[in-house]
Amino acid sequence: MDTVWLDRWQFGMTTVYHFFFVPLTIGLVFLISVMETLYIVKKDSMYRRMAQFWAKLFLINFAIGVVTGIMQEFQFGMNWATYSRFVGDVFGPPLAIEALAAFFLESAFIGAWLFGWDKLSPKVHLLTIWMVTLGTSLSAFWILTANSFMQEPVGYVLAHGRAEMRSFGSLLINPQLRIEFPHVWLGAIATGAFFVAGVSAYYLLRKREVTMFAQSFRIGIFTALISSVLVVVVGHAQAQHLIHAQPMKMAASESLWHTSSYHAPWTLVAWIDSKNHRDTWSIKIPYVLSILSYNHTYGSVPGIEELQAKYVKQYGPGNYVPSVWIEFWTFRVMVGAGSLMIVLALYGALRGLREDKYILREKWFLKLMPWMIGLPLIANSTGWIMTEMGRQPWAVVGLLKTTNSISPTVGSPLVLMSILGFGAVYAAFAVVDVFLFVKFIRKGPDPEIGPDEMDATSAVQPLFET
């Protein structure tokens, strides 16, 4: 079996699996911070119970995310040693800062927040959870700084047979990073918001803790609406950036085999014949691709065939076309999931403006929302697949091909064995994660403690009471 193919499958499998947990961690801790802020501002103990309930689910997700994330950085040294040697001087510092600074920040303040409920002043305790929120966001920022270099390399110079850093500041102002980070971060907020709204709907459907979970539902659904709309706005800017930075990725995502006319149509659906470089059947909407690309009805978009010829002249013989089928359909699944998120969030937000008794009457919607927790996960995963697969055949665009990035001493049998091993371990993690989520969701929030009982019990009451 082809070693490059296996290495890519292993990295893709572990990355997508890890990315199930990262957005939920970022989104959940943000919402928990909002809930505790409301507790401080309104002096209502319901928001304290709310924050503590969601904290249990956040900590479960955070723990699984940390474990699955460790594997990601090890792969660079094991399966992708040539890649690490070539770009490690540029790629390594952002990852080092993420591990030593951002991850340390969030981990340290998680401890202070977890054990400081009745040991720190309310405002200092609130600061700790916002520092966790900052830490998770900074972790994403530094990881995306490294990824943005792979998409659009800046701040380097080729010397001694490898890429060496010339300007760390250039990495931080990378045009790709400026649009990729807000897109991913807002998607993470939407992920956490749909999770909160979906689980809250589960409780409302069963009429458990109605007052608390109606308010929790409102917080989640309004956040979901705002973040989902902003994801589309930033995603539109990112698509326009692709026209200039990675036109082949854009062309593949549109199955645009030849440079479009002055008024470029957008392909809604198509039956793609990759072998013969054509679409055997398609539905096109006039002018829309020009609007998406340039914000007006005119403007030509480069096609796959013309870009392939250009890259052969620029980089030498080779196939510079990514999988058009994957790019085309992952983009549409991502957009479809995102559009459905906006529709659901808008409907839920309108219902959330009304009293609790009216929300309880929307039984069909409450039954639907727990299943819609998976929508942001689908959008996140297909978005990343499109981003990474569309960069092929490059590991670092214009500098290093994927086929030249693997470790020469790690053969196919070892990679296949590790894929099977990691698959088994990750399956076990999934079982544990779902089991713990279901257990604590069914258990519900801890009983409300009266003022007379608070001082006597709060110091010894564990967050994870079984």
FIVEX-42621 format. One record per residue (C-alpha): residue in one letter; chain; x negated, y, z negated; residue number from 1. Coordinates in Angstrom, 3 decimals. Layout:
% FIVEX-42621
ATOM res chain     east    north       up   n
ATOM   A     A        X        Y        Z NUM
...
END
This chain:
% FIVEX-42621
ATOM res chain     east    north       up   n
ATOM   M     A    0.000    0.000    0.000   1
ATOM   D     A   -1.154    3.536    0.771   2
ATOM   T     A   -2.844    5.077   -2.272   3
ATOM   V     A   -1.857    8.649   -1.402   4
ATOM   W     A    1.767    7.571   -1.073   5
ATOM   L     A    1.680    5.861   -4.473   6
ATOM   D     A   -0.088    8.800   -6.135   7
ATOM   R     A    2.537   11.169   -4.800   8
ATOM   W     A    5.364    8.929   -5.966   9
ATOM   Q     A    3.917    8.669   -9.443  10
ATOM   F     A    3.397   12.406   -9.771  11
ATOM   G     A    6.831   13.154   -8.326  12
ATOM   M     A    8.569   10.630  -10.577  13
ATOM   T     A    6.917   11.839  -13.778  14
ATOM   T     A    7.304   15.523  -12.869  15
ATOM   V     A   11.023   15.345  -12.080  16
ATOM   Y     A   11.632   13.279  -15.223  17
ATOM   H     A    9.723   15.766  -17.371  18
ATOM   F     A   11.614   18.630  -15.769  19
ATOM   F     A   14.906   17.239  -17.079  20
ATOM   F     A   13.793   18.357  -20.541  21
ATOM   V     A   11.872   21.593  -19.932  22
ATOM   P     A   14.765   23.792  -18.698  23
ATOM   L     A   17.064   22.484  -21.427  24
ATOM   T     A   14.437   23.312  -24.055  25
ATOM   I     A   14.013   26.883  -22.753  26
ATOM   G     A   17.746   27.471  -22.380  27
ATOM   L     A   18.806   25.916  -25.690  28
ATOM   V     A   16.297   27.780  -27.835  29
ATOM   F     A   17.314   31.053  -26.191  30
ATOM   L     A   20.963   30.438  -27.070  31
ATOM   I     A   20.076   29.352  -30.607  32
ATOM   S     A   18.218   32.654  -30.977  33
ATOM   V     A   21.349   34.494  -29.828  34
ATOM   M     A   23.479   32.544  -32.309  35
ATOM   E     A   21.208   33.324  -35.241  36
ATOM   T     A   21.095   36.970  -34.172  37
ATOM   L     A   24.900   37.008  -34.376  38
ATOM   Y     A   24.634   35.443  -37.834  39
ATOM   I     A   22.367   38.275  -38.992  40
ATOM   V     A   24.431   41.023  -37.332  41
ATOM   K     A   27.905   39.779  -38.248  42
ATOM   K     A   26.945   38.129  -41.555  43
ATOM   D     A   29.220   35.221  -40.659  44
ATOM   S     A   28.035   31.803  -41.891  45
ATOM   M     A   29.772   30.129  -38.919  46
ATOM   Y     A   26.936   31.295  -36.675  47
ATOM   R     A   24.373   29.832  -39.062  48
ATOM   R     A   26.093   26.428  -38.892  49
ATOM   M     A   26.311   26.844  -35.134  50
ATOM   A     A   22.589   27.520  -34.794  51
ATOM   Q     A   21.705   24.599  -37.059  52
ATOM   F     A   23.926   22.208  -35.113  53
ATOM   W     A   22.419   23.080  -31.746  54
ATOM   A     A   18.947   22.998  -33.308  55
ATOM   K     A   19.282   19.252  -33.868  56
ATOM   L     A   19.850   18.653  -30.166  57
ATOM   F     A   17.123   21.127  -29.252  58
ATOM   L     A   14.530   19.364  -31.416  59
ATOM   I     A   15.379   15.950  -29.953  60
ATOM   N     A   14.983   17.330  -26.436  61
ATOM   F     A   11.819   19.242  -27.364  62
ATOM   A     A   10.144   16.107  -28.756  63
ATOM   I     A   10.875   14.013  -25.657  64
ATOM   G     A    9.757   16.868  -23.419  65
ATOM   V     A    6.416   17.177  -25.208  66
ATOM   V     A    5.693   13.469  -24.895  67
ATOM   T     A    6.567   13.306  -21.193  68
ATOM   G     A    4.656   16.524  -20.484  69
ATOM   I     A    1.360   15.218  -21.838  70
ATOM   M     A    1.173   12.764  -18.957  71
ATOM   Q     A    1.327   15.520  -16.353  72
ATOM   E     A   -2.046   17.066  -17.130  73
ATOM   F     A   -3.777   13.694  -17.509  74
ATOM   Q     A   -2.800   12.817  -13.940  75
ATOM   F     A   -4.936   15.635  -12.570  76
ATOM   G     A   -8.037   13.950  -13.936  77
ATOM   M     A   -6.996   10.391  -13.178  78
ATOM   N     A   -5.169   10.252   -9.841  79
ATOM   W     A   -6.167   13.667   -8.459  80
ATOM   A     A   -9.824   14.016   -9.441  81
ATOM   T     A  -10.902   15.463   -6.080  82
ATOM   Y     A   -8.203   18.090   -6.377  83
ATOM   S     A   -9.352   18.930   -9.924  84
ATOM   R     A  -12.972   19.309   -8.842  85
ATOM   F     A  -12.050   21.549   -5.913  86
ATOM   V     A   -9.626   23.981   -7.619  87
ATOM   G     A  -10.194   23.282  -11.315  88
ATOM   D     A  -11.980   26.597  -11.836  89
ATOM   V     A   -8.801   28.441  -10.789  90
ATOM   F     A   -6.090   25.945  -11.691  91
ATOM   G     A   -7.472   24.979  -15.104  92
ATOM   P     A   -7.407   28.296  -17.051  93
ATOM   P     A   -3.614   28.853  -16.821  94
ATOM   L     A   -3.005   25.287  -18.014  95
ATOM   A     A   -5.527   25.721  -20.825  96
ATOM   I     A   -3.857   28.958  -21.947  97
ATOM   E     A   -0.462   27.219  -21.846  98
ATOM   A     A   -1.683   24.412  -24.102  99
ATOM   L     A   -3.837   26.449  -26.496 100
ATOM   A     A   -1.737   29.599  -26.794 101
ATOM   A     A    1.866   29.271  -25.616 102
ATOM   F     A    2.475   25.702  -26.795 103
ATOM   F     A    0.695   26.404  -30.071 104
ATOM   L     A    2.876   29.494  -30.540 105
ATOM   E     A    6.151   27.664  -30.069 106
ATOM   S     A    5.078   24.631  -32.116 107
ATOM   A     A    3.875   26.707  -35.087 108
ATOM   F     A    7.002   28.841  -35.227 109
ATOM   I     A    9.289   25.816  -34.839 110
ATOM   G     A    7.907   24.605  -38.165 111
ATOM   A     A    8.381   27.997  -39.803 112
ATOM   W     A   11.934   28.227  -38.481 113
ATOM   L     A   12.869   24.653  -39.350 114
ATOM   F     A   11.732   24.787  -42.991 115
ATOM   G     A   12.238   28.496  -43.611 116
ATOM   W     A   16.002   28.872  -43.671 117
ATOM   D     A   16.132   29.706  -47.388 118
ATOM   K     A   12.468   30.510  -47.933 119
ATOM   L     A   12.080   33.436  -45.525 120
ATOM   S     A   14.083   36.619  -45.428 121
ATOM   P     A   16.896   36.503  -42.833 122
ATOM   K     A   15.167   38.938  -40.466 123
ATOM   V     A   11.792   37.185  -40.701 124
ATOM   H     A   13.500   33.845  -40.109 125
ATOM   L     A   15.242   35.312  -37.068 126
ATOM   L     A   11.853   36.483  -35.797 127
ATOM   T     A   10.512   32.927  -35.958 128
ATOM   I     A   13.159   31.514  -33.603 129
ATOM   W     A   12.660   34.380  -31.153 130
ATOM   M     A    8.923   33.605  -31.236 131
ATOM   V     A    9.775   30.002  -30.329 132
ATOM   T     A   11.838   31.375  -27.447 133
ATOM   L     A    8.896   33.526  -26.370 134
ATOM   G     A    6.541   30.557  -26.634 135
ATOM   T     A    8.681   28.289  -24.440 136
ATOM   S     A    9.008   31.047  -21.837 137
ATOM   L     A    5.261   31.708  -21.866 138
ATOM   S     A    4.615   27.983  -21.402 139
ATOM   A     A    6.729   28.095  -18.262 140
ATOM   F     A    4.979   31.263  -17.116 141
ATOM   W     A    1.470   29.778  -17.327 142
ATOM   I     A    2.446   26.505  -15.693 143
ATOM   L     A    4.118   28.419  -12.865 144
ATOM   T     A    1.021   30.605  -12.564 145
ATOM   A     A   -0.919   27.445  -11.727 146
ATOM   N     A    1.797   26.171   -9.400 147
ATOM   S     A    2.062   29.512   -7.616 148
ATOM   F     A   -1.633   29.300   -6.773 149
ATOM   M     A   -0.926   25.992   -5.033 150
ATOM   Q     A    1.885   27.619   -3.064 151
ATOM   E     A    0.076   30.879   -2.285 152
ATOM   P     A   -3.617   30.836   -3.268 153
ATOM   V     A   -4.981   34.191   -4.469 154
ATOM   G     A   -7.824   35.416   -6.674 155
ATOM   Y     A  -10.410   32.878   -5.502 156
ATOM   V     A  -13.557   32.641   -3.416 157
ATOM   L     A  -14.939   29.545   -1.697 158
ATOM   A     A  -18.424   28.812   -3.045 159
ATOM   H     A  -20.513   25.701   -3.726 160
ATOM   G     A  -17.985   23.546   -1.865 161
ATOM   R     A  -15.022   24.470   -4.058 162
ATOM   A     A  -12.636   27.280   -4.952 163
ATOM   E     A  -13.983   29.507   -7.733 164
ATOM   M     A  -12.021   32.177   -9.563 165
ATOM   R     A  -12.746   35.726   -8.476 166
ATOM   S     A   -9.913   37.595  -10.179 167
ATOM   F     A   -7.761   36.246  -13.005 168
ATOM   G     A   -5.548   39.320  -12.668 169
ATOM   S     A   -4.724   38.353   -9.095 170
ATOM   L     A   -3.224   35.107  -10.383 171
ATOM   L     A   -0.922   37.076  -12.662 172
ATOM   I     A    0.361   39.354   -9.886 173
ATOM   N     A    0.669   36.587   -7.293 174
ATOM   P     A    3.719   37.471   -5.132 175
ATOM   Q     A    4.859   33.864   -5.380 176
ATOM   L     A    4.768   34.001   -9.193 177
ATOM   R     A    6.786   37.223   -9.309 178
ATOM   I     A    9.779   35.458   -7.767 179
ATOM   E     A    9.175   31.843   -8.825 180
ATOM   F     A    9.026   32.493  -12.576 181
ATOM   P     A   12.324   34.435  -12.908 182
ATOM   H     A   14.035   31.887  -10.641 183
ATOM   V     A   12.912   28.956  -12.794 184
ATOM   W     A   13.485   30.793  -16.098 185
ATOM   L     A   17.018   31.854  -15.201 186
ATOM   G     A   17.745   28.321  -14.029 187
ATOM   A     A   16.594   27.085  -17.434 188
ATOM   I     A   18.914   29.531  -19.213 189
ATOM   A     A   21.791   28.263  -17.047 190
ATOM   T     A   20.848   24.674  -17.939 191
ATOM   G     A   21.033   25.377  -21.664 192
ATOM   A     A   24.249   27.367  -21.218 193
ATOM   F     A   26.037   24.564  -19.363 194
ATOM   F     A   24.867   22.110  -22.011 195
ATOM   V     A   26.313   24.270  -24.807 196
ATOM   A     A   29.556   24.856  -22.902 197
ATOM   G     A   29.914   21.170  -22.009 198
ATOM   V     A   29.347   19.836  -25.516 199
ATOM   S     A   31.585   22.561  -26.963 200
ATOM   A     A   34.324   21.491  -24.529 201
ATOM   Y     A   33.989   17.939  -25.900 202
ATOM   Y     A   34.783   19.213  -29.403 203
ATOM   L     A   37.597   21.489  -28.261 204
ATOM   L     A   39.244   18.639  -26.389 205
ATOM   R     A   39.292   16.685  -29.671 206
ATOM   K     A   40.285   19.777  -31.679 207
ATOM   R     A   37.291   19.471  -34.007 208
ATOM   E     A   35.861   22.653  -35.518 209
ATOM   V     A   37.945   24.668  -33.059 210
ATOM   T     A   36.964   28.138  -34.300 211
ATOM   M     A   33.242   27.418  -34.231 212
ATOM   F     A   33.141   25.570  -30.909 213
ATOM   A     A   35.489   27.997  -29.162 214
ATOM   Q     A   32.974   30.729  -29.955 215
ATOM   S     A   30.084   28.437  -29.003 216
ATOM   F     A   31.884   27.727  -25.716 217
ATOM   R     A   32.202   31.455  -25.049 218
ATOM   I     A   28.511   32.059  -25.700 219
ATOM   G     A   27.584   29.210  -23.379 220
ATOM   I     A   29.979   29.966  -20.529 221
ATOM   F     A   29.305   33.712  -20.372 222
ATOM   T     A   25.555   33.031  -20.407 223
ATOM   A     A   26.082   30.418  -17.691 224
ATOM   L     A   27.904   32.920  -15.491 225
ATOM   I     A   25.317   35.679  -15.836 226
ATOM   S     A   22.302   33.412  -15.392 227
ATOM   S     A   23.812   31.456  -12.471 228
ATOM   V     A   24.561   34.644  -10.531 229
ATOM   L     A   21.064   35.996  -11.205 230
ATOM   V     A   19.529   32.678  -10.075 231
ATOM   V     A   21.172   33.193   -6.691 232
ATOM   V     A   19.941   36.792   -6.463 233
ATOM   V     A   16.339   35.838   -7.265 234
ATOM   G     A   16.580   32.715   -5.097 235
ATOM   H     A   17.578   34.886   -2.151 236
ATOM   A     A   14.444   36.996   -2.677 237
ATOM   Q     A   12.372   33.817   -2.884 238
ATOM   A     A   13.783   32.554    0.422 239
ATOM   Q     A   12.897   35.857    2.091 240
ATOM   H     A    9.372   35.585    0.720 241
ATOM   L     A    9.038   32.136    2.309 242
ATOM   I     A    9.531   33.642    5.756 243
ATOM   H     A    6.119   35.305    5.364 244
ATOM   A     A    4.252   33.079    2.892 245
ATOM   Q     A    5.356   29.563    3.960 246
ATOM   P     A    7.358   29.829    7.186 247
ATOM   M     A    7.060   26.092    7.845 248
ATOM   K     A    8.862   25.324    4.585 249
ATOM   M     A   11.646   27.710    5.551 250
ATOM   A     A   11.912   26.258    9.057 251
ATOM   A     A   12.050   22.690    7.710 252
ATOM   S     A   14.724   23.601    5.156 253
ATOM   E     A   16.854   24.888    8.046 254
ATOM   S     A   15.972   22.081   10.481 255
ATOM   L     A   14.907   24.873   12.822 256
ATOM   W     A   12.919   23.028   15.484 257
ATOM   H     A   12.363   26.039   17.731 258
ATOM   T     A   12.066   29.746   16.983 259
ATOM   S     A   15.540   31.177   16.629 260
ATOM   S     A   17.132   33.800   18.791 261
ATOM   Y     A   17.367   37.444   17.830 262
ATOM   H     A   20.587   36.683   15.927 263
ATOM   A     A   19.694   33.485   14.057 264
ATOM   P     A   22.551   31.162   13.034 265
ATOM   W     A   22.512   29.182    9.781 266
ATOM   T     A   23.015   25.425    9.938 267
ATOM   L     A   25.660   24.293    7.467 268
ATOM   V     A   25.219   20.546    8.065 269
ATOM   A     A   23.268   18.537   10.646 270
ATOM   W     A   22.363   15.036   11.707 271
ATOM   I     A   18.576   15.235   11.959 272
ATOM   D     A   16.532   13.190   14.422 273
ATOM   S     A   13.037   13.732   13.003 274
ATOM   K     A   11.437   11.305   15.455 275
ATOM   N     A   12.521   13.297   18.500 276
ATOM   H     A   12.399   16.690   16.752 277
ATOM   R     A   16.017   17.642   17.287 278
ATOM   D     A   19.439   17.701   15.674 279
ATOM   T     A   21.874   15.344   17.363 280
ATOM   W     A   24.831   17.089   15.740 281
ATOM   S     A   25.231   20.236   13.662 282
ATOM   I     A   27.591   22.959   12.477 283
ATOM   K     A   26.123   26.461   12.684 284
ATOM   I     A   27.366   29.792   11.356 285
ATOM   P     A   26.282   32.731   13.572 286
ATOM   Y     A   24.010   35.482   12.213 287
ATOM   V     A   23.766   34.043    8.686 288
ATOM   L     A   20.127   32.892    8.856 289
ATOM   S     A   19.055   36.372    9.972 290
ATOM   I     A   21.034   37.861    7.085 291
ATOM   L     A   19.450   35.446    4.608 292
ATOM   S     A   15.988   36.177    6.006 293
ATOM   Y     A   16.095   39.935    6.573 294
ATOM   N     A   19.346   41.265    5.018 295
ATOM   H     A   20.741   42.216    8.408 296
ATOM   T     A   22.279   40.408   11.359 297
ATOM   Y     A   19.222   40.518   13.591 298
ATOM   G     A   15.750   39.037   13.245 299
ATOM   S     A   14.052   35.983   14.705 300
ATOM   V     A   12.933   33.115   12.438 301
ATOM   P     A    9.863   30.982   13.408 302
ATOM   G     A   10.569   27.377   14.377 303
ATOM   I     A    8.823   24.114   13.499 304
ATOM   E     A    7.347   23.399   16.933 305
ATOM   E     A    5.818   26.856   17.326 306
ATOM   L     A    4.439   26.820   13.769 307
ATOM   Q     A    2.938   23.363   14.300 308
ATOM   A     A    1.095   24.592   17.386 309
ATOM   K     A   -0.090   27.670   15.490 310
ATOM   Y     A   -1.432   25.606   12.568 311
ATOM   V     A   -3.236   23.165   14.860 312
ATOM   K     A   -5.154   26.125   16.293 313
ATOM   Q     A   -5.745   27.595   12.836 314
ATOM   Y     A   -6.619   24.477   10.794 315
ATOM   G     A   -7.434   21.798   13.380 316
ATOM   P     A   -5.605   18.684   14.568 317
ATOM   G     A   -2.990   17.205   12.247 318
ATOM   N     A    0.686   17.062   11.368 319
ATOM   Y     A    1.724   20.163    9.441 320
ATOM   V     A    5.450   19.393    9.377 321
ATOM   P     A    6.926   18.285    6.014 322
ATOM   S     A    9.861   15.888    5.814 323
ATOM   V     A   12.596   17.906    7.499 324
ATOM   W     A   15.352   15.602    6.294 325
ATOM   I     A   14.302   15.979    2.647 326
ATOM   E     A   13.815   19.742    2.905 327
ATOM   F     A   17.121   20.288    4.673 328
ATOM   W     A   19.279   18.292    2.287 329
ATOM   T     A   17.576   19.145   -1.010 330
ATOM   F     A   18.083   22.818   -0.184 331
ATOM   R     A   21.776   22.269    0.481 332
ATOM   V     A   22.313   20.138   -2.605 333
ATOM   M     A   20.593   22.831   -4.673 334
ATOM   V     A   22.726   25.597   -3.161 335
ATOM   G     A   25.889   23.517   -3.470 336
ATOM   A     A   25.244   22.730   -7.133 337
ATOM   G     A   24.418   26.373   -7.845 338
ATOM   S     A   27.572   27.596   -6.112 339
ATOM   L     A   29.728   25.164   -8.083 340
ATOM   M     A   28.047   26.349  -11.285 341
ATOM   I     A   29.097   29.935  -10.524 342
ATOM   V     A   32.700   28.921   -9.775 343
ATOM   L     A   33.005   26.869  -12.973 344
ATOM   A     A   31.302   29.507  -15.100 345
ATOM   L     A   33.527   32.260  -13.693 346
ATOM   Y     A   36.689   30.257  -14.383 347
ATOM   G     A   35.504   29.363  -17.879 348
ATOM   A     A   34.510   32.948  -18.629 349
ATOM   L     A   37.951   34.220  -17.619 350
ATOM   R     A   39.577   31.640  -19.876 351
ATOM   G     A   37.121   32.461  -22.632 352
ATOM   L     A   38.400   36.019  -22.779 353
ATOM   R     A   41.657   34.711  -24.192 354
ATOM   E     A   42.448   33.392  -27.674 355
ATOM   D     A   41.350   29.951  -28.841 356
ATOM   K     A   44.822   28.424  -28.419 357
ATOM   Y     A   44.775   29.261  -24.704 358
ATOM   I     A   41.371   27.660  -24.212 359
ATOM   L     A   42.705   24.447  -25.788 360
ATOM   R     A   45.462   24.287  -23.160 361
ATOM   E     A   42.887   23.986  -20.342 362
ATOM   K     A   42.547   20.235  -20.891 363
ATOM   W     A   41.495   19.417  -17.341 364
ATOM   F     A   38.712   21.980  -17.549 365
ATOM   L     A   37.587   20.779  -20.978 366
ATOM   K     A   37.487   17.209  -19.660 367
ATOM   L     A   35.449   18.318  -16.658 368
ATOM   M     A   32.829   20.464  -18.393 369
ATOM   P     A   30.915   17.672  -20.240 370
ATOM   W     A   30.281   16.037  -16.859 371
ATOM   M     A   29.126   19.351  -15.414 372
ATOM   I     A   26.159   19.395  -17.818 373
ATOM   G     A   24.342   17.526  -15.054 374
ATOM   L     A   24.904   20.230  -12.406 375
ATOM   P     A   21.927   22.414  -13.403 376
ATOM   L     A   19.756   19.302  -13.667 377
ATOM   I     A   20.652   18.435  -10.077 378
ATOM   A     A   19.949   21.990   -8.924 379
ATOM   N     A   16.631   22.116  -10.819 380
ATOM   S     A   15.435   18.749   -9.503 381
ATOM   T     A   16.366   19.306   -5.856 382
ATOM   G     A   14.861   22.786   -6.020 383
ATOM   W     A   11.539   21.425   -7.224 384
ATOM   I     A   11.566   18.598   -4.685 385
ATOM   M     A   12.155   21.132   -1.930 386
ATOM   T     A    9.376   23.381   -3.260 387
ATOM   E     A    6.754   20.653   -3.584 388
ATOM   M     A    7.648   18.526   -0.556 389
ATOM   G     A    7.886   21.612    1.623 390
ATOM   R     A    4.254   22.459    0.852 391
ATOM   Q     A    3.048   19.237    2.472 392
ATOM   P     A    0.622   18.276    3.916 393
ATOM   W     A   -1.142   20.717    1.587 394
ATOM   A     A   -1.979   20.297   -2.072 395
ATOM   V     A   -3.117   23.938   -1.972 396
ATOM   V     A   -1.708   25.721    1.052 397
ATOM   G     A   -4.396   26.435    3.620 398
ATOM   L     A   -7.241   25.132    1.435 399
ATOM   L     A   -6.890   21.463    0.497 400
ATOM   K     A   -4.759   18.717    1.990 401
ATOM   T     A   -2.984   16.185   -0.205 402
ATOM   T     A   -4.729   13.282    1.522 403
ATOM   N     A   -8.098   14.758    0.493 404
ATOM   S     A   -7.079   15.350   -3.155 405
ATOM   I     A   -6.815   11.880   -4.662 406
ATOM   S     A   -9.356   10.098   -6.837 407
ATOM   P     A  -11.590    7.876   -4.684 408
ATOM   T     A  -12.092    5.285   -7.443 409
ATOM   V     A   -8.425    4.763   -8.376 410
ATOM   G     A   -6.992    2.225   -5.961 411
ATOM   S     A   -3.453    1.225   -5.069 412
ATOM   P     A   -3.152   -1.694   -7.553 413
ATOM   L     A   -4.021    0.567  -10.501 414
ATOM   V     A   -1.604    3.276   -9.398 415
ATOM   L     A    1.182    0.759   -8.803 416
ATOM   M     A    0.589   -0.768  -12.229 417
ATOM   S     A    0.748    2.639  -13.884 418
ATOM   I     A    3.959    3.495  -12.005 419
ATOM   L     A    5.618    0.359  -13.348 420
ATOM   G     A    4.267    0.996  -16.839 421
ATOM   F     A    5.342    4.628  -16.949 422
ATOM   G     A    8.705    3.700  -15.463 423
ATOM   A     A    9.333    1.255  -18.309 424
ATOM   V     A    8.203    3.732  -20.977 425
ATOM   Y     A   10.252    6.581  -19.494 426
ATOM   A     A   13.311    4.321  -19.316 427
ATOM   A     A   12.878    3.626  -23.025 428
ATOM   F     A   12.594    7.369  -23.689 429
ATOM   A     A   15.831    7.929  -21.770 430
ATOM   V     A   17.656    5.337  -23.880 431
ATOM   V     A   16.367    6.898  -27.102 432
ATOM   D     A   17.215   10.412  -25.935 433
ATOM   V     A   20.783    9.546  -24.931 434
ATOM   F     A   21.303    7.515  -28.121 435
ATOM   L     A   20.196   10.379  -30.353 436
ATOM   F     A   22.190   12.963  -28.414 437
ATOM   V     A   25.359   10.875  -28.622 438
ATOM   K     A   24.800   10.118  -32.311 439
ATOM   F     A   24.409   13.723  -33.401 440
ATOM   I     A   27.106   15.045  -31.065 441
ATOM   R     A   29.611   12.558  -32.457 442
ATOM   K     A   28.521   13.325  -36.002 443
ATOM   G     A   29.098   17.033  -35.509 444
ATOM   P     A   27.954   19.996  -37.584 445
ATOM   D     A   27.110   19.641  -41.243 446
ATOM   P     A   29.977   20.433  -43.642 447
ATOM   E     A   30.321   24.084  -44.527 448
ATOM   I     A   28.731   24.925  -47.882 449
ATOM   G     A   30.507   27.362  -50.140 450
ATOM   P     A   28.718   30.292  -51.782 451
ATOM   D     A   28.624   28.526  -55.159 452
ATOM   E     A   26.984   25.460  -53.648 453
ATOM   M     A   24.516   27.240  -51.343 454
ATOM   D     A   21.723   27.912  -53.825 455
ATOM   A     A   21.847   24.411  -55.285 456
ATOM   T     A   21.829   22.450  -52.035 457
ATOM   S     A   20.190   24.472  -49.275 458
ATOM   A     A   16.639   23.913  -50.480 459
ATOM   V     A   16.925   20.113  -50.292 460
ATOM   Q     A   19.428   19.610  -47.477 461
ATOM   P     A   17.599   18.146  -44.431 462
ATOM   L     A   18.406   19.383  -40.970 463
ATOM   F     A   18.724   15.798  -39.703 464
ATOM   E     A   21.038   14.378  -42.359 465
ATOM   T     A   22.187   10.891  -41.337 466
END
